Amino acid sequence: MTIERILIDIPEDEVDRIVADFESEGCTTQKIEQDDGLWTVKAQCPEQ
């Protein structure tokens, strides 16, 4: 079973670090650029 986490309104200078943190925990991630230049990160994480 997986847990979906969604973070919104992430600044450009933080998005890659957040993705790397999720991926280091075994999550699959997706970055989506918002119309205002900020980012949304969706992460599918294994339930622990």
ChimeraX attribute file (.defattr): number of C-alpha atoms within 10 A of each C-alpha:
attribute: neighborCount
match mode: 1-to-1
recipient: residues
	/A:1	7
	/A:2	11
	/A:3	12
	/A:4	13
	/A:5	13
	/A:6	12
	/A:7	13
	/A:8	13
	/A:9	14
	/A:10	17
	/A:11	12
	/A:12	12
	/A:13	9
	/A:14	11
	/A:15	18
	/A:16	13
	/A:17	11
	/A:18	15
	/A:19	18
	/A:20	13
	/A:21	12
	/A:22	18
	/A:23	15
	/A:24	10
	/A:25	10
	/A:26	13
	/A:27	21
	/A:28	15
	/A:29	19
	/A:30	12
	/A:31	14
	/A:32	13
	/A:33	14
	/A:34	12
	/A:35	7
	/A:36	7
	/A:37	11
	/A:38	16
	/A:39	19
	/A:40	17
	/A:41	20
	/A:42	19
	/A:43	21
	/A:44	18
	/A:45	18
	/A:46	13
	/A:47	9
	/A:48	6
